[in-house]
Amino acid sequence: MILVGQFDSPFVRRVAVTLHHYHMPYSRNPISVFRNVDEVQKINPLVRVPSLILETGETLIDSSAIIDHLDEMAGPARALTPPHGPERRKVLQAIVLALGTADKCVALFFERLFHIDKHINRDFEKRMMQQIAAALAKLEHECGAPWFHDNKFTQADITTGCLVGYMKMRVPDVFPVDKFPKLHALALHCETKEDFVKARPSPDETVPGQSKTKH
């Protein structure tokens, strides 16, 4: 399998962490949606990552669709998303909230990156920050310990851990650690796992206008 995309994307990273957790071998094509537009568009017409190219040649797009396939490959006994019932709904709701927050954080980052100072749409920025803050408050309230759903490691942990890692790297002002101590502790716990360590962004995984500083 070939995973397409950079690890500085929380969506690419959650797929990579999941692959590592399931011990599913893959190679990676770390192309950028900015530097390699034509190449990415040949894989996904939306010019978005991640994509996962299967051994059959089939290409899957969207991190949730990809992970759904990986869960199926892993089987219900190993799947990080419960197969049915209240547990499944609980995990899926946490995932959806974390993914929605990640979407808003990415949009906020690029609004600030591509619109210099006075050209930033402050109303849009304020709205996104309010949405992010409300979602994080909900996630903080729901978060258990040591994992999101207490003693069981699930896809909710991977997705939330990747979200927090992205916020700390790209939009740290939206994630004051003292305001979200449970999410901060969860992310630190996640980052000690080899699955996460193997999927950390390298210094050259950057975006336009940013220097190649170590994350």
PyMOL CGO cylinders between C-alpha atoms (Angstrom):
from pymol import cmd
from pymol.cgo import CYLINDER

trace = [
    CYLINDER, 0.00, 0.00, 0.00, 1.10, 3.57, -0.67, 0.3, 1, 1, 1, 1, 1, 1,
    CYLINDER, 1.10, 3.57, -0.67, 0.02, 6.43, 1.60, 0.3, 1, 1, 1, 1, 1, 1,
    CYLINDER, 0.02, 6.43, 1.60, -0.05, 9.78, -0.18, 0.3, 1, 1, 1, 1, 1, 1,
    CYLINDER, -0.05, 9.78, -0.18, 0.51, 13.00, 1.76, 0.3, 1, 1, 1, 1, 1, 1,
    CYLINDER, 0.51, 13.00, 1.76, 2.60, 14.75, 4.37, 0.3, 1, 1, 1, 1, 1, 1,
    CYLINDER, 2.60, 14.75, 4.37, 2.50, 13.96, 8.07, 0.3, 1, 1, 1, 1, 1, 1,
    CYLINDER, 2.50, 13.96, 8.07, 1.96, 17.62, 8.95, 0.3, 1, 1, 1, 1, 1, 1,
    CYLINDER, 1.96, 17.62, 8.95, -1.66, 16.96, 7.90, 0.3, 1, 1, 1, 1, 1, 1,
    CYLINDER, -1.66, 16.96, 7.90, -3.65, 15.60, 10.86, 0.3, 1, 1, 1, 1, 1, 1,
    CYLINDER, -3.65, 15.60, 10.86, -5.71, 13.59, 8.36, 0.3, 1, 1, 1, 1, 1, 1,
    CYLINDER, -5.71, 13.59, 8.36, -2.71, 11.90, 6.77, 0.3, 1, 1, 1, 1, 1, 1,
    CYLINDER, -2.71, 11.90, 6.77, -1.15, 11.33, 10.14, 0.3, 1, 1, 1, 1, 1, 1,
    CYLINDER, -1.15, 11.33, 10.14, -4.21, 9.59, 11.62, 0.3, 1, 1, 1, 1, 1, 1,
    CYLINDER, -4.21, 9.59, 11.62, -4.14, 7.12, 8.74, 0.3, 1, 1, 1, 1, 1, 1,
    CYLINDER, -4.14, 7.12, 8.74, -0.42, 6.51, 9.24, 0.3, 1, 1, 1, 1, 1, 1,
    CYLINDER, -0.42, 6.51, 9.24, -0.81, 5.97, 12.99, 0.3, 1, 1, 1, 1, 1, 1,
    CYLINDER, -0.81, 5.97, 12.99, -3.64, 3.53, 12.30, 0.3, 1, 1, 1, 1, 1, 1,
    CYLINDER, -3.64, 3.53, 12.30, -1.52, 1.61, 9.78, 0.3, 1, 1, 1, 1, 1, 1,
    CYLINDER, -1.52, 1.61, 9.78, 1.30, 1.37, 12.32, 0.3, 1, 1, 1, 1, 1, 1,
    CYLINDER, 1.30, 1.37, 12.32, -1.07, 0.25, 15.05, 0.3, 1, 1, 1, 1, 1, 1,
    CYLINDER, -1.07, 0.25, 15.05, -2.40, -2.55, 12.84, 0.3, 1, 1, 1, 1, 1, 1,
    CYLINDER, -2.40, -2.55, 12.84, 1.15, -3.47, 11.75, 0.3, 1, 1, 1, 1, 1, 1,
    CYLINDER, 1.15, -3.47, 11.75, 0.13, -3.04, 8.13, 0.3, 1, 1, 1, 1, 1, 1,
    CYLINDER, 0.13, -3.04, 8.13, 3.18, -2.34, 5.93, 0.3, 1, 1, 1, 1, 1, 1,
    CYLINDER, 3.18, -2.34, 5.93, 3.05, 0.61, 3.56, 0.3, 1, 1, 1, 1, 1, 1,
    CYLINDER, 3.05, 0.61, 3.56, 5.28, 3.00, 1.71, 0.3, 1, 1, 1, 1, 1, 1,
    CYLINDER, 5.28, 3.00, 1.71, 4.67, 6.71, 1.44, 0.3, 1, 1, 1, 1, 1, 1,
    CYLINDER, 4.67, 6.71, 1.44, 4.55, 9.28, -1.30, 0.3, 1, 1, 1, 1, 1, 1,
    CYLINDER, 4.55, 9.28, -1.30, 4.95, 12.54, 0.69, 0.3, 1, 1, 1, 1, 1, 1,
    CYLINDER, 4.95, 12.54, 0.69, 3.83, 14.89, -2.06, 0.3, 1, 1, 1, 1, 1, 1,
    CYLINDER, 3.83, 14.89, -2.06, 2.37, 18.30, -1.25, 0.3, 1, 1, 1, 1, 1, 1,
    CYLINDER, 2.37, 18.30, -1.25, -1.03, 19.65, -2.28, 0.3, 1, 1, 1, 1, 1, 1,
    CYLINDER, -1.03, 19.65, -2.28, 0.77, 22.95, -2.96, 0.3, 1, 1, 1, 1, 1, 1,
    CYLINDER, 0.77, 22.95, -2.96, 4.11, 21.98, -4.49, 0.3, 1, 1, 1, 1, 1, 1,
    CYLINDER, 4.11, 21.98, -4.49, 2.80, 18.96, -6.42, 0.3, 1, 1, 1, 1, 1, 1,
    CYLINDER, 2.80, 18.96, -6.42, -0.71, 19.99, -7.46, 0.3, 1, 1, 1, 1, 1, 1,
    CYLINDER, -0.71, 19.99, -7.46, -0.78, 18.15, -10.78, 0.3, 1, 1, 1, 1, 1, 1,
    CYLINDER, -0.78, 18.15, -10.78, 0.59, 14.96, -9.27, 0.3, 1, 1, 1, 1, 1, 1,
    CYLINDER, 0.59, 14.96, -9.27, -1.89, 15.03, -6.38, 0.3, 1, 1, 1, 1, 1, 1,
    CYLINDER, -1.89, 15.03, -6.38, -4.81, 15.77, -8.70, 0.3, 1, 1, 1, 1, 1, 1,
    CYLINDER, -4.81, 15.77, -8.70, -4.05, 12.66, -10.75, 0.3, 1, 1, 1, 1, 1, 1,
    CYLINDER, -4.05, 12.66, -10.75, -4.60, 10.68, -7.55, 0.3, 1, 1, 1, 1, 1, 1,
    CYLINDER, -4.60, 10.68, -7.55, -7.47, 12.70, -6.07, 0.3, 1, 1, 1, 1, 1, 1,
    CYLINDER, -7.47, 12.70, -6.07, -9.31, 15.20, -8.31, 0.3, 1, 1, 1, 1, 1, 1,
    CYLINDER, -9.31, 15.20, -8.31, -10.09, 17.32, -5.24, 0.3, 1, 1, 1, 1, 1, 1,
    CYLINDER, -10.09, 17.32, -5.24, -6.33, 17.81, -4.66, 0.3, 1, 1, 1, 1, 1, 1,
    CYLINDER, -6.33, 17.81, -4.66, -6.66, 16.63, -1.09, 0.3, 1, 1, 1, 1, 1, 1,
    CYLINDER, -6.66, 16.63, -1.09, -4.76, 14.18, 1.09, 0.3, 1, 1, 1, 1, 1, 1,
    CYLINDER, -4.76, 14.18, 1.09, -4.61, 11.49, 2.26, 0.3, 1, 1, 1, 1, 1, 1,
    CYLINDER, -4.61, 11.49, 2.26, -5.07, 8.92, -0.44, 0.3, 1, 1, 1, 1, 1, 1,
    CYLINDER, -5.07, 8.92, -0.44, -4.23, 5.25, 0.00, 0.3, 1, 1, 1, 1, 1, 1,
    CYLINDER, -4.23, 5.25, 0.00, -3.28, 3.24, -3.05, 0.3, 1, 1, 1, 1, 1, 1,
    CYLINDER, -3.28, 3.24, -3.05, -4.04, -0.42, -2.41, 0.3, 1, 1, 1, 1, 1, 1,
    CYLINDER, -4.04, -0.42, -2.41, -2.02, -3.36, -3.69, 0.3, 1, 1, 1, 1, 1, 1,
    CYLINDER, -2.02, -3.36, -3.69, -4.80, -4.01, -6.20, 0.3, 1, 1, 1, 1, 1, 1,
    CYLINDER, -4.80, -4.01, -6.20, -4.24, -0.54, -7.68, 0.3, 1, 1, 1, 1, 1, 1,
    CYLINDER, -4.24, -0.54, -7.68, -7.49, 0.81, -6.25, 0.3, 1, 1, 1, 1, 1, 1,
    CYLINDER, -7.49, 0.81, -6.25, -7.21, 4.27, -4.72, 0.3, 1, 1, 1, 1, 1, 1,
    CYLINDER, -7.21, 4.27, -4.72, -9.11, 5.27, -1.60, 0.3, 1, 1, 1, 1, 1, 1,
    CYLINDER, -9.11, 5.27, -1.60, -9.57, 8.93, -0.64, 0.3, 1, 1, 1, 1, 1, 1,
    CYLINDER, -9.57, 8.93, -0.64, -10.65, 10.62, 2.62, 0.3, 1, 1, 1, 1, 1, 1,
    CYLINDER, -10.65, 10.62, 2.62, -9.13, 9.57, 5.94, 0.3, 1, 1, 1, 1, 1, 1,
    CYLINDER, -9.13, 9.57, 5.94, -12.40, 8.21, 7.36, 0.3, 1, 1, 1, 1, 1, 1,
    CYLINDER, -12.40, 8.21, 7.36, -13.11, 6.08, 4.30, 0.3, 1, 1, 1, 1, 1, 1,
    CYLINDER, -13.11, 6.08, 4.30, -9.53, 4.80, 4.36, 0.3, 1, 1, 1, 1, 1, 1,
    CYLINDER, -9.53, 4.80, 4.36, -9.67, 3.95, 8.06, 0.3, 1, 1, 1, 1, 1, 1,
    CYLINDER, -9.67, 3.95, 8.06, -13.01, 2.21, 7.58, 0.3, 1, 1, 1, 1, 1, 1,
    CYLINDER, -13.01, 2.21, 7.58, -11.26, -0.08, 5.09, 0.3, 1, 1, 1, 1, 1, 1,
    CYLINDER, -11.26, -0.08, 5.09, -8.32, -0.62, 7.46, 0.3, 1, 1, 1, 1, 1, 1,
    CYLINDER, -8.32, -0.62, 7.46, -10.73, -1.55, 10.26, 0.3, 1, 1, 1, 1, 1, 1,
    CYLINDER, -10.73, -1.55, 10.26, -12.33, -4.09, 7.95, 0.3, 1, 1, 1, 1, 1, 1,
    CYLINDER, -12.33, -4.09, 7.95, -8.90, -5.52, 7.12, 0.3, 1, 1, 1, 1, 1, 1,
    CYLINDER, -8.90, -5.52, 7.12, -8.01, -5.71, 10.81, 0.3, 1, 1, 1, 1, 1, 1,
    CYLINDER, -8.01, -5.71, 10.81, -11.26, -7.48, 11.68, 0.3, 1, 1, 1, 1, 1, 1,
    CYLINDER, -11.26, -7.48, 11.68, -13.85, -6.66, 14.36, 0.3, 1, 1, 1, 1, 1, 1,
    CYLINDER, -13.85, -6.66, 14.36, -11.75, -8.05, 17.21, 0.3, 1, 1, 1, 1, 1, 1,
    CYLINDER, -11.75, -8.05, 17.21, -8.87, -5.65, 16.48, 0.3, 1, 1, 1, 1, 1, 1,
    CYLINDER, -8.87, -5.65, 16.48, -10.69, -2.70, 14.94, 0.3, 1, 1, 1, 1, 1, 1,
    CYLINDER, -10.69, -2.70, 14.94, -10.14, 0.59, 16.75, 0.3, 1, 1, 1, 1, 1, 1,
    CYLINDER, -10.14, 0.59, 16.75, -13.72, 1.59, 15.97, 0.3, 1, 1, 1, 1, 1, 1,
    CYLINDER, -13.72, 1.59, 15.97, -16.24, -0.70, 17.70, 0.3, 1, 1, 1, 1, 1, 1,
    CYLINDER, -16.24, -0.70, 17.70, -18.40, -2.60, 15.19, 0.3, 1, 1, 1, 1, 1, 1,
    CYLINDER, -18.40, -2.60, 15.19, -21.82, -1.74, 16.61, 0.3, 1, 1, 1, 1, 1, 1,
    CYLINDER, -21.82, -1.74, 16.61, -23.90, -0.42, 19.50, 0.3, 1, 1, 1, 1, 1, 1,
    CYLINDER, -23.90, -0.42, 19.50, -23.47, 2.47, 21.94, 0.3, 1, 1, 1, 1, 1, 1,
    CYLINDER, -23.47, 2.47, 21.94, -19.66, 2.07, 22.03, 0.3, 1, 1, 1, 1, 1, 1,
    CYLINDER, -19.66, 2.07, 22.03, -19.46, 2.56, 18.28, 0.3, 1, 1, 1, 1, 1, 1,
    CYLINDER, -19.46, 2.56, 18.28, -21.66, 5.66, 18.38, 0.3, 1, 1, 1, 1, 1, 1,
    CYLINDER, -21.66, 5.66, 18.38, -19.65, 7.11, 21.25, 0.3, 1, 1, 1, 1, 1, 1,
    CYLINDER, -19.65, 7.11, 21.25, -16.33, 6.63, 19.45, 0.3, 1, 1, 1, 1, 1, 1,
    CYLINDER, -16.33, 6.63, 19.45, -17.69, 7.92, 16.14, 0.3, 1, 1, 1, 1, 1, 1,
    CYLINDER, -17.69, 7.92, 16.14, -19.08, 11.08, 17.75, 0.3, 1, 1, 1, 1, 1, 1,
    CYLINDER, -19.08, 11.08, 17.75, -15.70, 11.88, 19.30, 0.3, 1, 1, 1, 1, 1, 1,
    CYLINDER, -15.70, 11.88, 19.30, -14.01, 11.23, 15.94, 0.3, 1, 1, 1, 1, 1, 1,
    CYLINDER, -14.01, 11.23, 15.94, -16.44, 13.46, 14.04, 0.3, 1, 1, 1, 1, 1, 1,
    CYLINDER, -16.44, 13.46, 14.04, -16.00, 16.29, 16.54, 0.3, 1, 1, 1, 1, 1, 1,
    CYLINDER, -16.00, 16.29, 16.54, -12.20, 16.02, 16.42, 0.3, 1, 1, 1, 1, 1, 1,
    CYLINDER, -12.20, 16.02, 16.42, -12.19, 15.89, 12.61, 0.3, 1, 1, 1, 1, 1, 1,
    CYLINDER, -12.19, 15.89, 12.61, -14.48, 18.90, 12.39, 0.3, 1, 1, 1, 1, 1, 1,
    CYLINDER, -14.48, 18.90, 12.39, -12.18, 20.79, 14.73, 0.3, 1, 1, 1, 1, 1, 1,
    CYLINDER, -12.18, 20.79, 14.73, -9.18, 19.81, 12.62, 0.3, 1, 1, 1, 1, 1, 1,
    CYLINDER, -9.18, 19.81, 12.62, -10.95, 21.16, 9.53, 0.3, 1, 1, 1, 1, 1, 1,
    CYLINDER, -10.95, 21.16, 9.53, -11.51, 24.49, 11.27, 0.3, 1, 1, 1, 1, 1, 1,
    CYLINDER, -11.51, 24.49, 11.27, -7.89, 24.62, 12.49, 0.3, 1, 1, 1, 1, 1, 1,
    CYLINDER, -7.89, 24.62, 12.49, -6.56, 23.97, 9.00, 0.3, 1, 1, 1, 1, 1, 1,
    CYLINDER, -6.56, 23.97, 9.00, -8.82, 26.69, 7.57, 0.3, 1, 1, 1, 1, 1, 1,
    CYLINDER, -8.82, 26.69, 7.57, -7.71, 29.12, 10.29, 0.3, 1, 1, 1, 1, 1, 1,
    CYLINDER, -7.71, 29.12, 10.29, -4.05, 28.37, 9.65, 0.3, 1, 1, 1, 1, 1, 1,
    CYLINDER, -4.05, 28.37, 9.65, -4.34, 29.02, 5.92, 0.3, 1, 1, 1, 1, 1, 1,
    CYLINDER, -4.34, 29.02, 5.92, -6.45, 32.15, 6.40, 0.3, 1, 1, 1, 1, 1, 1,
    CYLINDER, -6.45, 32.15, 6.40, -3.60, 33.56, 8.48, 0.3, 1, 1, 1, 1, 1, 1,
    CYLINDER, -3.60, 33.56, 8.48, -0.88, 32.23, 6.19, 0.3, 1, 1, 1, 1, 1, 1,
    CYLINDER, -0.88, 32.23, 6.19, -2.21, 33.48, 2.87, 0.3, 1, 1, 1, 1, 1, 1,
    CYLINDER, -2.21, 33.48, 2.87, -3.81, 36.77, 3.98, 0.3, 1, 1, 1, 1, 1, 1,
    CYLINDER, -3.81, 36.77, 3.98, -1.28, 39.15, 5.45, 0.3, 1, 1, 1, 1, 1, 1,
    CYLINDER, -1.28, 39.15, 5.45, -2.32, 41.05, 8.57, 0.3, 1, 1, 1, 1, 1, 1,
    CYLINDER, -2.32, 41.05, 8.57, -4.91, 43.64, 7.50, 0.3, 1, 1, 1, 1, 1, 1,
    CYLINDER, -4.91, 43.64, 7.50, -6.16, 41.35, 4.74, 0.3, 1, 1, 1, 1, 1, 1,
    CYLINDER, -6.16, 41.35, 4.74, -7.18, 38.63, 7.19, 0.3, 1, 1, 1, 1, 1, 1,
    CYLINDER, -7.18, 38.63, 7.19, -10.95, 38.36, 7.42, 0.3, 1, 1, 1, 1, 1, 1,
    CYLINDER, -10.95, 38.36, 7.42, -11.27, 39.02, 11.15, 0.3, 1, 1, 1, 1, 1, 1,
    CYLINDER, -11.27, 39.02, 11.15, -14.95, 38.08, 11.29, 0.3, 1, 1, 1, 1, 1, 1,
    CYLINDER, -14.95, 38.08, 11.29, -14.15, 34.74, 9.65, 0.3, 1, 1, 1, 1, 1, 1,
    CYLINDER, -14.15, 34.74, 9.65, -11.19, 34.25, 11.97, 0.3, 1, 1, 1, 1, 1, 1,
    CYLINDER, -11.19, 34.25, 11.97, -13.31, 35.03, 15.03, 0.3, 1, 1, 1, 1, 1, 1,
    CYLINDER, -13.31, 35.03, 15.03, -16.05, 32.63, 13.94, 0.3, 1, 1, 1, 1, 1, 1,
    CYLINDER, -16.05, 32.63, 13.94, -13.58, 29.80, 13.40, 0.3, 1, 1, 1, 1, 1, 1,
    CYLINDER, -13.58, 29.80, 13.40, -11.91, 30.40, 16.75, 0.3, 1, 1, 1, 1, 1, 1,
    CYLINDER, -11.91, 30.40, 16.75, -15.30, 30.35, 18.49, 0.3, 1, 1, 1, 1, 1, 1,
    CYLINDER, -15.30, 30.35, 18.49, -16.19, 27.06, 16.79, 0.3, 1, 1, 1, 1, 1, 1,
    CYLINDER, -16.19, 27.06, 16.79, -12.82, 25.55, 17.68, 0.3, 1, 1, 1, 1, 1, 1,
    CYLINDER, -12.82, 25.55, 17.68, -13.10, 26.67, 21.30, 0.3, 1, 1, 1, 1, 1, 1,
    CYLINDER, -13.10, 26.67, 21.30, -16.61, 25.24, 21.67, 0.3, 1, 1, 1, 1, 1, 1,
    CYLINDER, -16.61, 25.24, 21.67, -15.62, 21.91, 20.12, 0.3, 1, 1, 1, 1, 1, 1,
    CYLINDER, -15.62, 21.91, 20.12, -12.51, 21.64, 22.28, 0.3, 1, 1, 1, 1, 1, 1,
    CYLINDER, -12.51, 21.64, 22.28, -14.59, 22.35, 25.39, 0.3, 1, 1, 1, 1, 1, 1,
    CYLINDER, -14.59, 22.35, 25.39, -16.88, 19.47, 24.44, 0.3, 1, 1, 1, 1, 1, 1,
    CYLINDER, -16.88, 19.47, 24.44, -13.96, 17.14, 23.77, 0.3, 1, 1, 1, 1, 1, 1,
    CYLINDER, -13.96, 17.14, 23.77, -12.33, 18.17, 27.05, 0.3, 1, 1, 1, 1, 1, 1,
    CYLINDER, -12.33, 18.17, 27.05, -15.55, 17.43, 28.94, 0.3, 1, 1, 1, 1, 1, 1,
    CYLINDER, -15.55, 17.43, 28.94, -15.88, 13.99, 27.32, 0.3, 1, 1, 1, 1, 1, 1,
    CYLINDER, -15.88, 13.99, 27.32, -12.21, 13.04, 27.59, 0.3, 1, 1, 1, 1, 1, 1,
    CYLINDER, -12.21, 13.04, 27.59, -11.28, 10.30, 30.04, 0.3, 1, 1, 1, 1, 1, 1,
    CYLINDER, -11.28, 10.30, 30.04, -7.92, 8.95, 31.22, 0.3, 1, 1, 1, 1, 1, 1,
    CYLINDER, -7.92, 8.95, 31.22, -5.55, 7.49, 30.32, 0.3, 1, 1, 1, 1, 1, 1,
    CYLINDER, -5.55, 7.49, 30.32, -7.45, 7.24, 27.01, 0.3, 1, 1, 1, 1, 1, 1,
    CYLINDER, -7.45, 7.24, 27.01, -10.38, 9.20, 25.68, 0.3, 1, 1, 1, 1, 1, 1,
    CYLINDER, -10.38, 9.20, 25.68, -12.77, 6.41, 26.67, 0.3, 1, 1, 1, 1, 1, 1,
    CYLINDER, -12.77, 6.41, 26.67, -10.89, 5.57, 29.85, 0.3, 1, 1, 1, 1, 1, 1,
    CYLINDER, -10.89, 5.57, 29.85, -8.95, 2.29, 29.64, 0.3, 1, 1, 1, 1, 1, 1,
    CYLINDER, -8.95, 2.29, 29.64, -9.61, 1.39, 26.00, 0.3, 1, 1, 1, 1, 1, 1,
    CYLINDER, -9.61, 1.39, 26.00, -7.49, 2.77, 23.15, 0.3, 1, 1, 1, 1, 1, 1,
    CYLINDER, -7.49, 2.77, 23.15, -9.69, 3.60, 20.14, 0.3, 1, 1, 1, 1, 1, 1,
    CYLINDER, -9.69, 3.60, 20.14, -9.70, 5.63, 16.96, 0.3, 1, 1, 1, 1, 1, 1,
    CYLINDER, -9.70, 5.63, 16.96, -10.97, 8.53, 19.09, 0.3, 1, 1, 1, 1, 1, 1,
    CYLINDER, -10.97, 8.53, 19.09, -7.52, 8.67, 20.69, 0.3, 1, 1, 1, 1, 1, 1,
    CYLINDER, -7.52, 8.67, 20.69, -5.67, 8.62, 17.38, 0.3, 1, 1, 1, 1, 1, 1,
    CYLINDER, -5.67, 8.62, 17.38, -7.83, 11.32, 15.82, 0.3, 1, 1, 1, 1, 1, 1,
    CYLINDER, -7.83, 11.32, 15.82, -7.81, 13.55, 18.91, 0.3, 1, 1, 1, 1, 1, 1,
    CYLINDER, -7.81, 13.55, 18.91, -4.07, 13.05, 19.42, 0.3, 1, 1, 1, 1, 1, 1,
    CYLINDER, -4.07, 13.05, 19.42, -3.38, 14.05, 15.82, 0.3, 1, 1, 1, 1, 1, 1,
    CYLINDER, -3.38, 14.05, 15.82, -5.66, 17.07, 16.19, 0.3, 1, 1, 1, 1, 1, 1,
    CYLINDER, -5.66, 17.07, 16.19, -3.83, 18.31, 19.28, 0.3, 1, 1, 1, 1, 1, 1,
    CYLINDER, -3.83, 18.31, 19.28, -0.47, 17.73, 17.64, 0.3, 1, 1, 1, 1, 1, 1,
    CYLINDER, -0.47, 17.73, 17.64, -1.55, 19.81, 14.65, 0.3, 1, 1, 1, 1, 1, 1,
    CYLINDER, -1.55, 19.81, 14.65, -2.87, 22.65, 16.82, 0.3, 1, 1, 1, 1, 1, 1,
    CYLINDER, -2.87, 22.65, 16.82, 0.37, 22.83, 18.80, 0.3, 1, 1, 1, 1, 1, 1,
    CYLINDER, 0.37, 22.83, 18.80, 2.35, 22.97, 15.57, 0.3, 1, 1, 1, 1, 1, 1,
    CYLINDER, 2.35, 22.97, 15.57, 0.22, 25.32, 13.46, 0.3, 1, 1, 1, 1, 1, 1,
    CYLINDER, 0.22, 25.32, 13.46, -2.27, 27.28, 15.60, 0.3, 1, 1, 1, 1, 1, 1,
    CYLINDER, -2.27, 27.28, 15.60, -0.99, 27.07, 19.21, 0.3, 1, 1, 1, 1, 1, 1,
    CYLINDER, -0.99, 27.07, 19.21, -3.02, 30.07, 20.33, 0.3, 1, 1, 1, 1, 1, 1,
    CYLINDER, -3.02, 30.07, 20.33, -6.29, 28.09, 20.04, 0.3, 1, 1, 1, 1, 1, 1,
    CYLINDER, -6.29, 28.09, 20.04, -5.03, 25.42, 22.44, 0.3, 1, 1, 1, 1, 1, 1,
    CYLINDER, -5.03, 25.42, 22.44, -4.01, 26.94, 25.79, 0.3, 1, 1, 1, 1, 1, 1,
    CYLINDER, -4.01, 26.94, 25.79, -2.80, 23.90, 27.72, 0.3, 1, 1, 1, 1, 1, 1,
    CYLINDER, -2.80, 23.90, 27.72, -4.14, 25.12, 31.07, 0.3, 1, 1, 1, 1, 1, 1,
    CYLINDER, -4.14, 25.12, 31.07, -7.64, 25.35, 29.60, 0.3, 1, 1, 1, 1, 1, 1,
    CYLINDER, -7.64, 25.35, 29.60, -7.64, 21.82, 28.19, 0.3, 1, 1, 1, 1, 1, 1,
    CYLINDER, -7.64, 21.82, 28.19, -5.56, 19.73, 30.61, 0.3, 1, 1, 1, 1, 1, 1,
    CYLINDER, -5.56, 19.73, 30.61, -7.25, 16.40, 29.84, 0.3, 1, 1, 1, 1, 1, 1,
    CYLINDER, -7.25, 16.40, 29.84, -6.75, 16.76, 26.09, 0.3, 1, 1, 1, 1, 1, 1,
    CYLINDER, -6.75, 16.76, 26.09, -3.17, 17.88, 26.67, 0.3, 1, 1, 1, 1, 1, 1,
    CYLINDER, -3.17, 17.88, 26.67, -2.49, 14.82, 28.84, 0.3, 1, 1, 1, 1, 1, 1,
    CYLINDER, -2.49, 14.82, 28.84, -4.12, 12.54, 26.28, 0.3, 1, 1, 1, 1, 1, 1,
    CYLINDER, -4.12, 12.54, 26.28, -1.96, 13.95, 23.48, 0.3, 1, 1, 1, 1, 1, 1,
    CYLINDER, -1.96, 13.95, 23.48, 1.21, 13.55, 25.52, 0.3, 1, 1, 1, 1, 1, 1,
    CYLINDER, 1.21, 13.55, 25.52, 0.23, 9.95, 26.22, 0.3, 1, 1, 1, 1, 1, 1,
    CYLINDER, 0.23, 9.95, 26.22, -0.38, 9.36, 22.52, 0.3, 1, 1, 1, 1, 1, 1,
    CYLINDER, -0.38, 9.36, 22.52, 2.96, 10.84, 21.50, 0.3, 1, 1, 1, 1, 1, 1,
    CYLINDER, 2.96, 10.84, 21.50, 4.81, 8.28, 23.66, 0.3, 1, 1, 1, 1, 1, 1,
    CYLINDER, 4.81, 8.28, 23.66, 3.44, 5.47, 21.51, 0.3, 1, 1, 1, 1, 1, 1,
    CYLINDER, 3.44, 5.47, 21.51, 5.67, 4.14, 18.75, 0.3, 1, 1, 1, 1, 1, 1,
    CYLINDER, 5.67, 4.14, 18.75, 2.73, 4.35, 16.34, 0.3, 1, 1, 1, 1, 1, 1,
    CYLINDER, 2.73, 4.35, 16.34, 2.71, 8.14, 16.77, 0.3, 1, 1, 1, 1, 1, 1,
    CYLINDER, 2.71, 8.14, 16.77, 6.48, 8.54, 16.85, 0.3, 1, 1, 1, 1, 1, 1,
    CYLINDER, 6.48, 8.54, 16.85, 6.80, 6.84, 13.46, 0.3, 1, 1, 1, 1, 1, 1,
    CYLINDER, 6.80, 6.84, 13.46, 4.28, 9.29, 11.98, 0.3, 1, 1, 1, 1, 1, 1,
    CYLINDER, 4.28, 9.29, 11.98, 5.78, 12.56, 13.17, 0.3, 1, 1, 1, 1, 1, 1,
    CYLINDER, 5.78, 12.56, 13.17, 6.27, 15.20, 10.46, 0.3, 1, 1, 1, 1, 1, 1,
    CYLINDER, 6.27, 15.20, 10.46, 9.84, 15.66, 9.30, 0.3, 1, 1, 1, 1, 1, 1,
    CYLINDER, 9.84, 15.66, 9.30, 11.49, 19.11, 9.06, 0.3, 1, 1, 1, 1, 1, 1,
    CYLINDER, 11.49, 19.11, 9.06, 10.96, 19.25, 5.29, 0.3, 1, 1, 1, 1, 1, 1,
    CYLINDER, 10.96, 19.25, 5.29, 7.20, 18.67, 5.51, 0.3, 1, 1, 1, 1, 1, 1,
    CYLINDER, 7.20, 18.67, 5.51, 6.24, 22.32, 5.33, 0.3, 1, 1, 1, 1, 1, 1,
    CYLINDER, 6.24, 22.32, 5.33, 3.73, 24.55, 3.57, 0.3, 1, 1, 1, 1, 1, 1,
    CYLINDER, 3.73, 24.55, 3.57, 4.31, 27.60, 1.29, 0.3, 1, 1, 1, 1, 1, 1,
    CYLINDER, 4.31, 27.60, 1.29, 5.69, 30.59, 3.13, 0.3, 1, 1, 1, 1, 1, 1,
    CYLINDER, 5.69, 30.59, 3.13, 7.12, 28.57, 6.00, 0.3, 1, 1, 1, 1, 1, 1,
    CYLINDER, 7.12, 28.57, 6.00, 10.76, 27.84, 6.62, 0.3, 1, 1, 1, 1, 1, 1,
    CYLINDER, 10.76, 27.84, 6.62, 11.93, 24.29, 7.18, 0.3, 1, 1, 1, 1, 1, 1,
    CYLINDER, 11.93, 24.29, 7.18, 12.05, 24.49, 10.93, 0.3, 1, 1, 1, 1, 1, 1,
    CYLINDER, 12.05, 24.49, 10.93, 11.94, 21.40, 13.09, 0.3, 1, 1, 1, 1, 1, 1,
    CYLINDER, 11.94, 21.40, 13.09, 8.50, 20.71, 14.51, 0.3, 1, 1, 1, 1, 1, 1,
]
cmd.load_cgo(trace, "trace")
